[in-house]
Amino acid sequence: MGPKARREKEKKMMKDDILKAATEIILEEGYDKLTMRKIADRIEYTPTTIYLYYKDKAQIINGILVEVQKQTVFNAMATAEENKNAPLDKRLELIFKSFINTMVSKAEMGRAVIRSGTKSIFEESDGTEPPEENGLFMLYEMLLEGQKQSIFRELDKNVPWMLLSALLGFTMNAIENQRYLKPDWNKQVDVYVEILINGLLQGDRRQ
């Protein structure tokens, strides 16, 4: 590993440590009690070091959001690619479940975000990222293809963010209330995703 790659790795590890410490403090004491000093004490660095990576705690919360977003979108796209030969409705079902499962796997981060009071977790693209790397763009393209194949009913351009909001609301409620720890959690996910998919299907395809 060269010097540049090593520096990037060390930078990533430091950011991960900062976000992990911030998440723990928010869950233990609340967002209002989060300070750079507390984060620094927890990871045994100086506050000055923390400021090299994040200018304030609002930026730290944004860092937590970005981490959750990146992993969720990456897993959803991987699921889409792995199941590219499956019928679109089945592929979408698997993507929705991947979204929920990834968010739940980041439950502590999600709970910290909720308690920080941040109002938006997944926003529409600001145009700075390639379309193929944006989850809403991918979803919209799949819905359009499903309409062409007469699998999905006619849908307008607002449906992708509506679906995302529905998935996010369900998952964040499950995280905050620890529903994902219940024995019937997987069944709850199956039922919820089935409801969403049925709302997209042509009438004669609904279960």
C-alpha positions in Angstrom: 0.0 0.0 0.0 1.4 3.4 -1.1 1.6 6.5 1.2 -1.5 8.1 -0.5 -3.6 5.0 -0.1 -2.5 4.6 3.5 -3.4 8.2 4.3 -6.9 7.7 2.8 -7.4 4.6 4.8 -6.3 6.3 8.0 -8.7 9.2 7.2 -11.6 6.8 6.6 -10.8 5.0 9.9 -10.7 8.3 11.8 -14.1 9.4 10.3 -15.6 6.1 11.2 -14.4 6.4 14.8 -15.8 10.0 15.1 -19.2 8.9 13.7 -19.3 5.9 16.0 -18.5 8.0 19.0 -21.0 10.6 18.1 -23.7 8.0 17.6 -23.0 6.5 21.1 -23.1 9.9 22.8 -26.4 10.9 21.1 -28.0 7.6 22.2 -26.7 7.9 25.7 -27.1 11.6 26.4 -29.1 13.1 23.6 -28.1 15.3 20.6 -28.1 18.5 22.7 -25.3 17.0 24.9 -23.1 16.1 21.9 -19.9 18.2 21.8 -16.6 17.9 20.0 -14.9 17.6 23.4 -16.9 14.6 24.3 -16.2 12.9 21.0 -12.5 13.7 21.3 -12.4 12.2 24.9 -14.1 9.1 23.8 -11.7 8.3 20.9 -8.8 9.7 22.9 -7.9 12.6 20.5 -8.0 16.3 20.9 -11.0 18.4 19.8 -8.7 20.1 17.3 -8.3 16.8 15.6 -12.0 16.4 15.3 -12.3 19.8 13.7 -10.0 18.7 11.0 -12.7 16.3 9.8 -16.0 18.0 10.8 -16.5 21.7 11.4 -19.5 21.2 13.8 -21.9 18.6 15.1 -24.4 19.3 12.4 -21.8 18.2 9.9 -21.2 15.1 11.9 -24.9 14.2 11.7 -24.7 14.8 8.0 -21.7 12.4 7.9 -23.9 9.7 9.7 -26.6 10.3 7.1 -24.2 9.9 4.2 -22.8 6.7 5.6 -26.3 5.2 5.9 -27.3 6.5 2.5 -24.2 5.1 0.7 -24.6 1.6 2.2 -28.3 1.5 1.5 -28.0 2.6 -2.1 -25.0 0.4 -2.7 -26.9 -2.7 -1.4 -30.0 -1.9 -3.3 -28.1 -1.6 -6.6 -26.2 -4.8 -5.9 -29.5 -6.5 -5.3 -30.8 -5.1 -8.6 -27.8 -6.4 -10.4 -27.8 -9.8 -8.8 -31.5 -10.3 -9.8 -31.4 -8.5 -13.2 -33.1 -11.5 -14.9 -36.0 -11.7 -12.4 -39.4 -10.2 -13.3 -39.5 -6.5 -12.4 -42.0 -6.8 -9.6 -39.9 -9.5 -8.0 -36.7 -7.5 -8.4 -38.4 -4.4 -6.9 -39.6 -6.5 -4.0 -36.1 -7.7 -3.3 -34.7 -4.1 -3.5 -37.3 -2.9 -1.0 -36.4 -5.6 1.4 -32.7 -4.8 0.9 -33.4 -1.2 1.7 -35.2 -2.1 5.0 -32.6 -4.7 6.0 -29.7 -2.3 5.4 -31.3 0.5 7.3 -32.0 -1.9 10.2 -28.4 -3.1 10.1 -27.5 0.6 10.8 -30.1 0.9 13.6 -27.9 2.8 16.0 -27.0 5.4 13.4 -30.6 5.7 12.4 -31.8 6.2 15.9 -29.1 8.8 16.4 -30.3 10.7 13.4 -33.9 10.6 14.6 -32.9 12.0 18.0 -30.8 14.7 16.4 -34.1 16.2 14.9 -32.9 16.0 11.3 -36.0 16.1 9.1 -34.7 14.6 5.9 -32.6 11.5 5.5 -32.9 10.6 1.8 -33.2 13.7 -0.4 -33.6 14.0 -4.2 -30.3 14.2 -6.1 -28.8 17.7 -6.3 -27.4 16.9 -9.7 -23.8 16.4 -8.6 -23.8 12.6 -8.7 -24.1 10.4 -11.9 -27.7 9.4 -12.5 -26.8 5.7 -12.4 -25.6 6.2 -8.8 -28.8 7.8 -7.5 -31.3 5.5 -5.9 -34.4 7.6 -7.0 -33.2 7.6 -10.6 -32.8 3.8 -10.5 -36.2 3.3 -9.1 -37.8 5.7 -11.6 -36.2 3.8 -14.5 -37.5 0.5 -13.1 -41.0 1.8 -12.8 -40.9 3.1 -16.4 -39.7 -0.2 -17.7 -42.4 -1.9 -15.7 -45.1 0.3 -17.3 -43.7 -0.6 -20.8 -44.0 -4.3 -19.9 -47.5 -3.8 -18.6 -46.4 -5.0 -15.1 -47.0 -1.7 -13.3 -49.9 0.6 -13.8 -49.3 4.1 -15.1 -47.4 6.1 -12.5 -46.2 9.7 -12.4 -42.7 11.0 -11.7 -43.5 11.6 -8.0 -44.0 7.9 -7.2 -40.3 7.1 -6.5 -39.9 9.6 -3.7 -43.3 8.5 -2.3 -42.1 4.9 -2.2 -38.9 6.0 -0.6 -40.8 8.0 2.0 -43.0 5.0 2.7 -40.0 2.7 3.1 -38.2 5.2 5.2 -41.1 5.9 7.5 -41.7 2.2 8.1 -38.0 1.5 8.8 -37.3 4.4 11.0 -40.4 3.6 13.1 -39.2 0.1 13.4 -35.7 1.3 14.5 -37.0 3.8 17.0 -39.5 1.4 18.6 -37.2 -1.7 18.1 -39.8 -3.5 16.1 -37.0 -5.2 14.2 -36.1 -7.2 17.3 -39.5 -8.9 17.4 -39.8 -12.5 16.4 -42.3 -11.7 13.6 -40.1 -8.9 12.1 -39.4 -10.7 8.8 -43.2 -11.4 8.4 -43.9 -7.7 9.0 -41.4 -6.8 6.3 -42.9 -9.3 3.9 -46.4 -7.9 4.4 -45.4 -4.3 4.1 -43.4 -4.8 0.9 -46.3 -6.8 -0.5 -48.6 -3.9 0.1 -46.3 -1.5 -1.7 -45.8 -3.8 -4.7 -49.5 -4.5 -5.0 -50.1 -0.7 -5.2 -47.9 -0.5 -8.3 -49.2 -3.5 -10.2 -51.7 -3.6 -13.0 -55.1 -4.6 -11.6 -55.0 -8.1 -13.0 -51.6 -8.8 -11.5 -52.5 -7.9 -7.9 -52.5 -10.6 -5.3 
